Amino acid sequence: MIRTVGVLVLAAAVTGCSPTRAPVDAPAGPSAVPLVGAGFPPTAAEARTRLAALEVAWGRN
């Protein structure tokens, strides 16, 4: 038991595990890509029109 705990502590020290360390790939801030633009999101009527135009073709990608 003591040997297992010692190995885990050693492994954590070697890999640099730290509960106070911030993640390296954390986003810096909000996305630069806008979520609303010309034609997006579509109106309900436009969405219904687009959905009605979809073709269902079984067995095709």
C-alpha positions in Angstrom: 0.0 0.0 0.0 2.7 2.5 0.9 4.7 1.5 -2.1 1.7 2.1 -4.4 1.1 5.6 -2.9 4.8 6.3 -3.3 4.8 5.3 -6.9 1.7 7.5 -7.5 3.2 10.5 -5.8 6.5 10.0 -7.8 4.5 9.7 -11.1 2.5 12.9 -10.3 5.8 14.8 -9.5 7.5 13.6 -12.7 4.6 14.4 -15.0 4.0 17.9 -13.5 0.5 17.2 -12.1 -0.6 20.1 -10.0 -4.2 20.9 -8.8 -3.5 24.6 -9.1 -2.1 24.5 -12.6 -4.2 26.1 -15.3 -4.9 24.0 -18.5 -2.5 24.9 -21.3 -5.2 24.9 -24.0 -7.7 27.1 -22.2 -9.5 29.5 -24.5 -8.2 33.1 -24.2 -11.6 34.7 -24.6 -14.8 34.7 -26.7 -14.7 33.4 -30.2 -14.0 35.8 -33.0 -16.5 34.0 -35.2 -20.0 35.6 -34.9 -22.9 33.3 -34.3 -25.4 35.6 -36.1 -24.9 37.0 -39.5 -26.7 37.7 -42.8 -28.9 34.8 -43.5 -27.9 32.9 -40.3 -29.8 31.7 -38.4 -32.5 31.4 -41.0 -36.1 32.4 -40.2 -38.6 29.7 -39.5 -40.1 30.0 -43.0 -36.7 29.7 -44.6 -35.8 26.7 -42.5 -39.1 25.0 -43.5 -38.4 25.7 -47.2 -34.8 24.3 -46.9 -36.0 21.2 -45.0 -38.8 20.6 -47.6 -36.1 20.7 -50.4 -34.0 17.9 -48.8 -34.0 14.5 -50.6 -34.1 11.3 -48.6 -32.2 8.7 -50.6 -31.7 5.4 -48.7 -28.4 3.6 -49.3 -26.6 6.7 -50.6 -24.2 8.8 -48.7 
